[in-house]
Amino acid sequence: MGRVRVGTCSFADEALTKWWYPKGLPARERLPFYAEHFDTVEIDSTYYRLPEEAMTGGWADRTPDDFVFHIKAFGVMTRHPVKVQQLPPELRDEAPVDERGRVDRPSREFRAEIFKRFREGVSPLRRDGKLGGILLQFPSYVVRKPVSLDYLAWAREQLADHVVLVEFRHVSWFEEDARADTLRFLEEHDLTHVITDSPRIDAKTLVPTIPAVTGRDAYVRLHGRNGDTWSKRGGGASERFDYLYSDDELGEWVEPLRELAGQTENAYVFFNNNNRSPGDPGDGRDFVAQAAANADSLRRILREADVPVS
């Protein structure tokens, strides 16, 4: 039987830096402090900028040998709108741009160069055995159709022998008549299905929670259950994912995680709720960082249920 490994999406978001790390802790010491408490992290900053070897090499140097990073793909790789200024300077002139200054329908050759640079950027983590998977999180307008499947197969080729994690944000991928085919496609292409926990509302931008394994490891992302802010326009991520799970809600994951750990080497669980909630006055904190607080609670609940957890 494998084990459950719990962490947060980012080690440096605002809620963590303000309400979880010790006050006055220098920025460079945050990752080592984080690694004293959790043995894995998902890096989401690479969605906005391509990773650089100097940066990822520093992450590798400041973490223990068994620490695992999962890295979110740069927006161009997952067909998100990206401002041309987010590209490396030497690539900006050749990028096709729309009237809003965003990279617009780049060629496969251009995207291939982005994938190449991404692979190079994470290579220090891979070299040191600390790279888990690369997360391809597709936007809600990427629906299930032949061109999307073709792109996904092509992206898999670009990432060669890396572990690739796939999260969809449109219900078409997992409607009843498509669910089995989607999971089969992921398994046949050695792509890990990302299991999600999201608001319990009816929306095309939400996929159901499907605890299926299509790769070596299981991968779970908990986005919170704030239905009021999920589809709100103009708000930031901290508003969209503003939610603190109760112990009862986390307890719903005990048996699914026990089963997932039984099928894999590792069942990774990451909390993406990245706002703050009122703290317990007895703990001396006005607020708590939701992701770290829930990660600690989930580990406690799993241990009490005799589920192997790091």
DRENDO-1510 file (C-alpha; in Angstrom, 1 decimal, always signed):
<recs>
REC; n; res; u; v; w
REC; 1; MET; +0.0; +0.0; +0.0 .
REC; 2; GLY; +1.2; +3.5; -0.8 .
REC; 3; ARG; +0.9; +6.6; +1.3 .
REC; 4; VAL; -0.9; +9.9; +1.2 .
REC; 5; ARG; +1.3; +13.0; +0.9 .
REC; 6; VAL; -0.3; +16.3; +1.7 .
REC; 7; GLY; +0.7; +19.8; +0.8 .
REC; 8; THR; -0.5; +23.2; -0.5 .
REC; 9; CYS; -0.6; +24.9; -3.9 .
REC; 10; SER; +2.2; +27.3; -3.5 .
REC; 11; PHE; +4.5; +27.9; -0.5 .
REC; 12; ALA; +4.5; +31.7; -0.9 .
REC; 13; ASP; +1.0; +32.9; -1.4 .
REC; 14; GLU; -0.2; +35.9; +0.6 .
REC; 15; ALA; -2.2; +34.0; +3.2 .
REC; 16; LEU; +0.7; +31.8; +4.0 .
REC; 17; THR; +3.2; +34.6; +4.2 .
REC; 18; LYS; +0.9; +36.7; +6.5 .
REC; 19; TRP; -0.8; +34.1; +8.6 .
REC; 20; TRP; +1.3; +30.8; +8.6 .
REC; 21; TYR; +5.0; +31.6; +8.5 .
REC; 22; PRO; +6.6; +33.1; +11.6 .
REC; 23; LYS; +6.6; +36.8; +11.5 .
REC; 24; GLY; +9.8; +38.3; +10.2 .
REC; 25; LEU; +10.9; +35.1; +8.5 .
REC; 26; PRO; +13.1; +36.1; +5.5 .
REC; 27; ALA; +11.6; +35.1; +2.1 .
REC; 28; ARG; +14.6; +32.8; +1.4 .
REC; 29; GLU; +13.8; +30.8; +4.5 .
REC; 30; ARG; +10.2; +30.2; +3.7 .
REC; 31; LEU; +10.7; +27.1; +1.6 .
REC; 32; PRO; +13.0; +25.3; +4.2 .
REC; 33; PHE; +10.4; +26.2; +6.9 .
REC; 34; TYR; +7.6; +24.8; +4.7 .
REC; 35; ALA; +9.7; +21.6; +4.1 .
REC; 36; GLU; +9.9; +21.1; +7.9 .
REC; 37; HIS; +6.1; +20.7; +7.9 .
REC; 38; PHE; +5.2; +19.2; +4.5 .
REC; 39; ASP; +7.1; +16.9; +2.2 .
REC; 40; THR; +5.6; +18.1; -1.1 .
REC; 41; VAL; +4.3; +21.3; -2.8 .
REC; 42; GLU; +2.6; +22.3; -5.9 .
REC; 43; ILE; +4.3; +25.3; -7.6 .
REC; 44; ASP; +1.7; +27.6; -9.4 .
REC; 45; SER; +3.9; +30.6; -10.1 .
REC; 46; THR; +5.2; +28.9; -13.2 .
REC; 47; TYR; +1.8; +29.3; -14.8 .
REC; 48; TYR; +2.6; +33.0; -15.1 .
REC; 49; ARG; +6.3; +32.8; -16.0 .
REC; 50; LEU; +8.5; +30.1; -17.4 .
REC; 51; PRO; +10.7; +28.6; -14.7 .
REC; 52; GLU; +14.4; +29.3; -14.8 .
REC; 53; GLU; +17.1; +26.8; -13.8 .
REC; 54; ALA; +18.7; +29.1; -11.2 .
REC; 55; MET; +15.3; +29.4; -9.4 .
REC; 56; THR; +14.4; +25.7; -9.5 .
REC; 57; GLY; +18.0; +24.7; -8.6 .
REC; 58; GLY; +17.7; +26.9; -5.5 .
REC; 59; TRP; +14.5; +25.1; -4.6 .
REC; 60; ALA; +16.2; +21.8; -4.9 .
REC; 61; ASP; +19.1; +23.0; -2.7 .
REC; 62; ARG; +16.9; +24.2; +0.1 .
REC; 63; THR; +14.8; +21.1; +0.5 .
REC; 64; PRO; +15.4; +17.6; +1.9 .
REC; 65; ASP; +16.2; +14.7; -0.3 .
REC; 66; ASP; +12.7; +13.2; -0.3 .
REC; 67; PHE; +10.9; +16.4; -1.0 .
REC; 68; VAL; +8.7; +16.5; -4.1 .
REC; 69; PHE; +7.8; +19.4; -6.3 .
REC; 70; HIS; +4.9; +19.4; -8.8 .
REC; 71; ILE; +5.1; +22.2; -11.3 .
REC; 72; LYS; +2.1; +23.9; -13.0 .
REC; 73; ALA; +2.6; +24.4; -16.7 .
REC; 74; PHE; +3.1; +27.9; -18.2 .
REC; 75; GLY; -0.1; +29.3; -19.6 .
REC; 76; VAL; +0.9; +29.0; -23.3 .
REC; 77; MET; +1.3; +25.3; -22.8 .
REC; 78; THR; -2.4; +24.9; -21.8 .
REC; 79; ARG; -3.9; +27.4; -24.2 .
REC; 80; HIS; -4.5; +30.1; -21.7 .
REC; 81; PRO; -4.4; +33.8; -22.6 .
REC; 82; VAL; -0.9; +35.1; -21.8 .
REC; 83; LYS; +0.3; +38.7; -22.1 .
REC; 84; VAL; +3.3; +38.9; -24.4 .
REC; 85; GLN; +5.3; +40.5; -21.6 .
REC; 86; GLN; +5.1; +37.2; -19.7 .
REC; 87; LEU; +7.3; +35.6; -22.4 .
REC; 88; PRO; +11.1; +35.7; -22.4 .
REC; 89; PRO; +12.2; +38.9; -24.1 .
REC; 90; GLU; +13.8; +37.1; -27.0 .
REC; 91; LEU; +10.5; +35.4; -27.9 .
REC; 92; ARG; +8.2; +38.4; -27.8 .
REC; 93; ASP; +8.8; +39.7; -31.4 .
REC; 94; GLU; +8.0; +36.4; -33.0 .
REC; 95; ALA; +4.8; +35.8; -30.9 .
REC; 96; PRO; +1.5; +36.4; -32.7 .
REC; 97; VAL; -0.4; +38.9; -30.6 .
REC; 98; ASP; -4.1; +40.0; -30.5 .
REC; 99; GLU; -5.4; +43.5; -30.0 .
REC; 100; ARG; -5.2; +43.2; -26.2 .
REC; 101; GLY; -1.5; +42.3; -26.3 .
REC; 102; ARG; -2.0; +38.6; -25.6 .
REC; 103; VAL; -0.3; +35.7; -27.4 .
REC; 104; ASP; -2.9; +34.6; -30.0 .
REC; 105; ARG; -3.0; +31.2; -31.5 .
REC; 106; PRO; +0.8; +30.5; -31.7 .
REC; 107; SER; +2.0; +27.8; -34.1 .
REC; 108; ARG; +2.9; +24.4; -32.9 .
REC; 109; GLU; +6.6; +25.3; -33.5 .
REC; 110; PHE; +6.3; +28.3; -31.2 .
REC; 111; ARG; +4.6; +26.2; -28.5 .
REC; 112; ALA; +7.2; +23.5; -28.9 .
REC; 113; GLU; +9.9; +26.1; -28.0 .
REC; 114; ILE; +7.9; +27.0; -24.9 .
REC; 115; PHE; +7.7; +23.3; -23.9 .
REC; 116; LYS; +11.4; +23.0; -24.5 .
REC; 117; ARG; +12.3; +25.9; -22.3 .
REC; 118; PHE; +9.9; +24.7; -19.6 .
REC; 119; ARG; +11.7; +21.3; -19.6 .
REC; 120; GLU; +15.0; +23.0; -19.3 .
REC; 121; GLY; +13.7; +25.2; -16.5 .
REC; 122; VAL; +12.7; +22.3; -14.3 .
REC; 123; SER; +15.7; +20.2; -15.1 .
REC; 124; PRO; +17.5; +20.8; -11.8 .
REC; 125; LEU; +14.6; +19.3; -9.9 .
REC; 126; ARG; +14.5; +16.3; -12.2 .
REC; 127; ARG; +18.3; +15.9; -11.9 .
REC; 128; ASP; +18.0; +15.8; -8.1 .
REC; 129; GLY; +15.0; +13.4; -8.1 .
REC; 130; LYS; +12.6; +16.0; -6.7 .
REC; 131; LEU; +10.4; +16.6; -9.7 .
REC; 132; GLY; +7.0; +14.9; -9.3 .
REC; 133; GLY; +4.7; +15.9; -12.2 .
REC; 134; ILE; +4.0; +18.7; -14.5 .
REC; 135; LEU; +0.4; +19.9; -14.1 .
REC; 136; LEU; -1.5; +20.8; -17.3 .
REC; 137; GLN; -4.6; +22.6; -16.1 .
REC; 138; PHE; -6.8; +23.4; -19.0 .
REC; 139; PRO; -9.2; +26.3; -19.1 .
REC; 140; SER; -13.0; +25.9; -19.2 .
REC; 141; TYR; -13.2; +26.7; -22.9 .
REC; 142; VAL; -11.1; +23.6; -23.8 .
REC; 143; VAL; -14.0; +21.2; -24.3 .
REC; 144; ARG; -13.9; +17.5; -25.2 .
REC; 145; LYS; -13.6; +17.3; -29.0 .
REC; 146; PRO; -11.1; +15.8; -31.5 .
REC; 147; VAL; -8.9; +18.9; -31.7 .
REC; 148; SER; -8.6; +19.0; -27.9 .
REC; 149; LEU; -7.6; +15.3; -27.8 .
REC; 150; ASP; -5.1; +15.8; -30.6 .
REC; 151; TYR; -3.5; +18.7; -28.7 .
REC; 152; LEU; -3.3; +16.7; -25.5 .
REC; 153; ALA; -1.6; +13.8; -27.2 .
REC; 154; TRP; +0.9; +16.3; -28.8 .
REC; 155; ALA; +1.6; +18.0; -25.4 .
REC; 156; ARG; +2.3; +14.5; -24.0 .
REC; 157; GLU; +4.9; +14.0; -26.6 .
REC; 158; GLN; +6.5; +17.4; -25.8 .
REC; 159; LEU; +7.0; +16.4; -22.2 .
REC; 160; ALA; +8.7; +13.1; -23.2 .
REC; 161; ASP; +9.2; +10.9; -20.2 .
REC; 162; HIS; +8.0; +13.4; -17.5 .
REC; 163; VAL; +5.1; +12.6; -15.3 .
REC; 164; VAL; +2.2; +14.6; -16.7 .
REC; 165; LEU; -0.9; +15.6; -14.7 .
REC; 166; VAL; -4.1; +16.7; -16.4 .
REC; 167; GLU; -6.9; +18.8; -14.9 .
REC; 168; PHE; -10.0; +19.7; -17.0 .
REC; 169; ARG; -12.3; +22.6; -16.2 .
REC; 170; HIS; -15.2; +21.7; -18.4 .
REC; 171; VAL; -17.9; +19.2; -17.6 .
REC; 172; SER; -17.9; +17.8; -21.2 .
REC; 173; TRP; -14.8; +15.6; -20.4 .
REC; 174; PHE; -16.7; +13.7; -17.7 .
REC; 175; GLU; -20.3; +13.6; -18.8 .
REC; 176; GLU; -21.8; +10.1; -18.5 .
REC; 177; ASP; -21.3; +9.3; -22.2 .
REC; 178; ALA; -17.7; +10.6; -22.2 .
REC; 179; ARG; -16.3; +9.7; -18.8 .
REC; 180; ALA; -15.0; +6.2; -19.6 .
REC; 181; ASP; -13.5; +7.3; -22.9 .
REC; 182; THR; -11.7; +10.3; -21.3 .
REC; 183; LEU; -10.2; +8.1; -18.5 .
REC; 184; ARG; -9.2; +5.5; -21.1 .
REC; 185; PHE; -7.5; +8.2; -23.3 .
REC; 186; LEU; -5.6; +9.5; -20.3 .
REC; 187; GLU; -4.4; +6.0; -19.3 .
REC; 188; GLU; -3.4; +5.1; -22.9 .
REC; 189; HIS; -1.3; +8.2; -23.1 .
REC; 190; ASP; +0.3; +7.8; -19.7 .
REC; 191; LEU; -1.4; +10.9; -18.4 .
REC; 192; THR; -2.5; +11.2; -14.7 .
REC; 193; HIS; -6.1; +12.2; -14.1 .
REC; 194; VAL; -6.3; +15.1; -11.6 .
REC; 195; ILE; -9.1; +14.4; -9.1 .
REC; 196; THR; -10.8; +17.6; -7.9 .
REC; 197; ASP; -12.9; +18.8; -5.0 .
REC; 198; SER; -14.9; +21.9; -5.9 .
REC; 199; PRO; -18.2; +23.7; -5.1 .
REC; 200; ARG; -21.3; +21.5; -5.2 .
REC; 201; ILE; -23.1; +23.6; -7.8 .
REC; 202; ASP; -24.3; +22.9; -11.3 .
REC; 203; ALA; -21.9; +24.7; -13.7 .
REC; 204; LYS; -20.3; +23.8; -17.0 .
REC; 205; THR; -16.9; +24.9; -15.5 .
REC; 206; LEU; -17.0; +22.3; -12.8 .
REC; 207; VAL; -16.2; +18.6; -13.2 .
REC; 208; PRO; -17.4; +15.9; -10.9 .
REC; 209; THR; -15.1; +14.4; -8.3 .
REC; 210; ILE; -14.0; +11.1; -9.9 .
REC; 211; PRO; -11.4; +9.2; -7.8 .
REC; 212; ALA; -9.9; +7.3; -10.7 .
REC; 213; VAL; -6.2; +6.4; -11.2 .
REC; 214; THR; -4.8; +6.5; -14.7 .
REC; 215; GLY; -1.1; +6.8; -13.8 .
REC; 216; ARG; +1.5; +5.7; -11.3 .
REC; 217; ASP; +0.3; +8.1; -8.6 .
REC; 218; ALA; -3.0; +9.6; -7.6 .
REC; 219; TYR; -3.3; +13.4; -7.6 .
REC; 220; VAL; -6.0; +15.4; -5.8 .
REC; 221; ARG; -6.6; +19.1; -5.8 .
REC; 222; LEU; -9.0; +20.6; -3.3 .
REC; 223; HIS; -10.3; +24.0; -4.5 .
REC; 224; GLY; -12.8; +24.7; -1.7 .
REC; 225; ARG; -16.6; +24.7; -2.0 .
REC; 226; ASN; -17.4; +28.4; -2.4 .
REC; 227; GLY; -20.2; +28.3; -5.0 .
REC; 228; ASP; -20.8; +32.1; -4.6 .
REC; 229; THR; -17.4; +33.1; -5.9 .
REC; 230; TRP; -16.5; +30.2; -8.3 .
REC; 231; SER; -17.9; +31.9; -11.4 .
REC; 232; LYS; -17.6; +35.5; -10.3 .
REC; 233; ARG; -15.9; +37.7; -12.9 .
REC; 234; GLY; -13.2; +40.1; -11.9 .
REC; 235; GLY; -12.2; +38.5; -8.6 .
REC; 236; GLY; -8.8; +37.1; -7.9 .
REC; 237; ALA; -7.9; +33.5; -7.0 .
REC; 238; SER; -7.9; +34.2; -3.3 .
REC; 239; GLU; -11.6; +35.2; -3.6 .
REC; 240; ARG; -12.6; +32.3; -5.9 .
REC; 241; PHE; -11.0; +29.7; -3.6 .
REC; 242; ASP; -12.0; +31.4; -0.3 .
REC; 243; TYR; -13.1; +28.4; +1.7 .
REC; 244; LEU; -12.1; +26.6; +4.9 .
REC; 245; TYR; -13.1; +22.9; +4.9 .
REC; 246; SER; -14.7; +21.6; +8.1 .
REC; 247; ASP; -13.4; +18.4; +9.7 .
REC; 248; ASP; -16.6; +16.6; +8.5 .
REC; 249; GLU; -15.9; +17.7; +4.9 .
REC; 250; LEU; -12.3; +16.5; +5.1 .
REC; 251; GLY; -13.5; +13.3; +6.6 .
REC; 252; GLU; -15.4; +12.6; +3.4 .
REC; 253; TRP; -11.9; +12.0; +1.8 .
REC; 254; VAL; -10.8; +9.3; +4.3 .
REC; 255; GLU; -12.1; +6.2; +2.4 .
REC; 256; PRO; -11.3; +7.6; -1.1 .
REC; 257; LEU; -7.8; +8.3; -0.1 .
REC; 258; ARG; -7.4; +5.0; +1.6 .
REC; 259; GLU; -8.4; +3.3; -1.7 .
REC; 260; LEU; -6.3; +5.6; -3.8 .
REC; 261; ALA; -3.2; +4.9; -1.6 .
REC; 262; GLY; -3.9; +1.2; -2.0 .
REC; 263; GLN; -3.7; +1.5; -5.8 .
REC; 264; THR; -0.6; +3.7; -6.1 .
REC; 265; GLU; +2.9; +4.5; -4.7 .
REC; 266; ASN; +1.7; +7.9; -3.6 .
REC; 267; ALA; -1.6; +9.7; -3.4 .
REC; 268; TYR; -0.8; +13.4; -3.5 .
REC; 269; VAL; -3.3; +15.9; -2.0 .
REC; 270; PHE; -3.0; +19.6; -2.4 .
REC; 271; PHE; -5.1; +22.4; -1.0 .
REC; 272; ASN; -5.8; +25.3; -3.3 .
REC; 273; ASN; -8.0; +27.3; -1.0 .
REC; 274; ASN; -5.6; +30.2; -0.6 .
REC; 275; ASN; -7.4; +32.8; +1.6 .
REC; 276; ARG; -7.6; +33.4; +5.3 .
REC; 277; SER; -10.2; +32.5; +7.9 .
REC; 278; PRO; -10.7; +33.6; +11.5 .
REC; 279; GLY; -8.3; +31.9; +13.8 .
REC; 280; ASP; -8.8; +30.4; +17.2 .
REC; 281; PRO; -8.2; +33.0; +19.9 .
REC; 282; GLY; -6.6; +30.3; +22.0 .
REC; 283; ASP; -3.9; +29.9; +19.4 .
REC; 284; GLY; -2.9; +33.6; +19.5 .
REC; 285; ARG; -3.7; +34.2; +15.8 .
REC; 286; ASP; -6.4; +36.5; +14.4 .
REC; 287; PHE; -6.5; +34.5; +11.2 .
REC; 288; VAL; -5.3; +31.2; +9.7 .
REC; 289; ALA; -4.1; +30.4; +6.2 .
REC; 290; GLN; -6.8; +28.1; +4.9 .
REC; 291; ALA; -4.6; +25.7; +2.9 .
REC; 292; ALA; -2.1; +25.0; +5.6 .
REC; 293; ALA; -4.7; +24.7; +8.3 .
REC; 294; ASN; -6.7; +22.2; +6.2 .
REC; 295; ALA; -3.6; +20.3; +5.2 .
REC; 296; ASP; -2.7; +19.8; +8.9 .
REC; 297; SER; -6.3; +18.8; +9.7 .
REC; 298; LEU; -6.5; +16.3; +6.9 .
REC; 299; ARG; -3.3; +14.6; +8.0 .
REC; 300; ARG; -4.6; +14.3; +11.6 .
REC; 301; ILE; -7.9; +12.9; +10.4 .
REC; 302; LEU; -6.1; +10.3; +8.1 .
REC; 303; ARG; -3.8; +9.2; +11.0 .
REC; 304; GLU; -6.8; +8.8; +13.3 .
REC; 305; ALA; -8.3; +6.6; +10.6 .
REC; 306; ASP; -5.1; +4.5; +10.2 .
REC; 307; VAL; -4.5; +5.7; +6.6 .
REC; 308; PRO; -0.8; +5.9; +5.8 .
REC; 309; VAL; +0.1; +9.5; +5.6 .
REC; 310; SER; +3.5; +11.3; +5.5 .
</recs>
